[in-house]
Structure formats: structure tokens, C-alpha cells
Amino acid sequence: MRVVVDPYVGVPAYWQVAAAIRAEITAGRLRPGDRLQSAADLASRYDVGVDTVRDALAVLRGEGLLDSARGRRAVVRELAPLERLALPRGATVRSRMPTPDERRRHQIPEGVPVLVVTGREGQVVYAGDRYELAVP
């Protein structure tokens, strides 16, 4: 099935391609461990250039939805079930990209942010793809 990206909607083509692939992942049509088509095949499917597809895949890698390595097709990541993180009263939360040390220490994949919780006991860093926040 060929899906044509609309150049007139005011949204960059790579965002439209990323949204279409993301929708397939969230709908379960692409499951963890599934390999995506080659960049050339995806370019043909979405009627865009290969560079546009590569940019879209980079967005999805940045969101933690895909794993990929040079010369290999992208694979849908297995997302771990979320753990509920109860926030202490008065705590603040912000997100940011992890430092290389935090990425190693917490085994955080590329593109996944961290949650920094600041409370009475100082700051604690959590991998952003493993927790959902619960407010008391």
C-alpha cells in the first residue's frame, strides 16, 4: 500500500512519515522485534526520498521506539512495562537527556530522556521510559 505524504499540510514530510510508522507501532501492526522495511522500500511506500525516511527513523529512535545499527534495518523496541513512581508531596520533576555516565549506569537506550525528581532528600534520576508518575 502506497501512502503519499501531503506537502501542503505545513508539517515536514519526515514528521508525517514518523507519525505514520508510530501509529503502526501503537496500533500493534508493528510489534516489538519486527524489522521495518528498508529505507528505500519505505521511501517508495511514503512517496518521499530516502533521506526523509532516515530523518523519520531518527525521530523514532530518539523517542526510544526503534533500535537500529548502521547497515541494518530498524527494529521495533520491546518496551518494558511502566513502574508507577509515587512523587513525594512538594517534589518537582523535570526531564532532560541523560549524561553519558547516567546512560551507562542506568542502562538507558539512546534517545530516552531521564526524569529528575527533586524533593526534600535531593535529586534522584530515573530512566524516562520505565516510569509513570503518580501524584499524591
N, C-alpha and C positions, 0 to 999 in steps of 0.2 A: 504494500500500500504506500503510495507516494503522498507525502504531506508537504504542502507548499507553505513556506514562511511568508507572512504578509509584510512587505516592505513599507506599508503605509500606516501602520498602527502606532508608530512612534516608539516602539520597543526594539532594541537592537536584535538582529537576527540570531545571534548566539544565545541571547536570553530566551528567545522563543523556542529554540531547539532544546536548551537546557530544561525549560518548563515542560516540554513535551516528554522528554525522557524521564524527568522527575515524576510526572503524572503516571507514567507506565510503572515506575517503581512503587509509588504509593498505592496504586490500584492492584498491585500484585501480579501484573503481567510480566514484569521482570523481577525475579526473585533473587535472594542472596545466593551468590555463586554463579549466577548466569553471566555469560560473556556477552558484551554488546557486539553489534556488527562492527566491521572495520570502519575506520574514519571515512574511507571512500564510499562504502555502502551507505553509511548514514548520510553523507553529503548528497548522494543521489536520492535517498529517501525523502530528505527535507528540502531538496532543490536549492542547496547552498554550496559554498565552497568548502574544501577540506579544512582550511584554516578556521572557518566559522565553527565547524564541528569540534575542532581541537579546543577552541575557546570555550565552547559549551561544556565539553568534558572537563576542562579545568575548573569551571564553576562548580560542577557536581563533585569533583574531587575535593575542592575547597569546602564544600558542605559536608564532606565525610560520607557521601553516598556511594562513591566509586573508589576502587583501588586500581592502579594501573602502573605499568613499568614501560620504559621505552622499548618499542618493538613488540609489545604485547597488547592484545585488546583489553579494554577496560572491563572490570568485573564488578558486579553489584556487591557491595559490602554487606556482611552479616551485622546487623545492628543488635547490640546487646539489649536485653530488657532494661528499662529505666528503673533506677532505685530512687525512692522518694527521699528527698533531703528536707527535713524539717528545719526551717530557719528560726533561730532564736529571736525573740521579740527585740525590735530595735536594730537588727542586723541590716546591713546594706549589701547588695550584690551588684557586681559589675562583670562584664565579660570582656575578654581580650584574648589575643593569640598567645600561646604559651612560649616561654623561653625554650631554647634547646635543652637545657637541663630539666625543665619541667616535663618536656615531651618525653625524654628518656626515663625519668623517674616514675612517671605515671603511665607510661606506655600509651601515649596519645598519638593517634594517627595524624598525618599531615592534613591540615585544613580544619581540624577540630579545635574550637576555642576552649578556654578554661573559664570557670566561674570562680570569681574571687569573692568570698564571703568575709565581711569584716564585722566583727562583733566585739563584745567585752573582752574576749580572750585573744584578740588579734585577728590576723588574716589566715584563712585556710583556702587552699586552691583545690578545685575539683575539676575533673575532666567534663567538659560541657556536653558530651554525647552520652553520658552514663547516668545523669540525674535529672529528675524533675523537681521543681521547687514547691514546697508546701508551706504556705503562710499560716501561722497560728491564728 
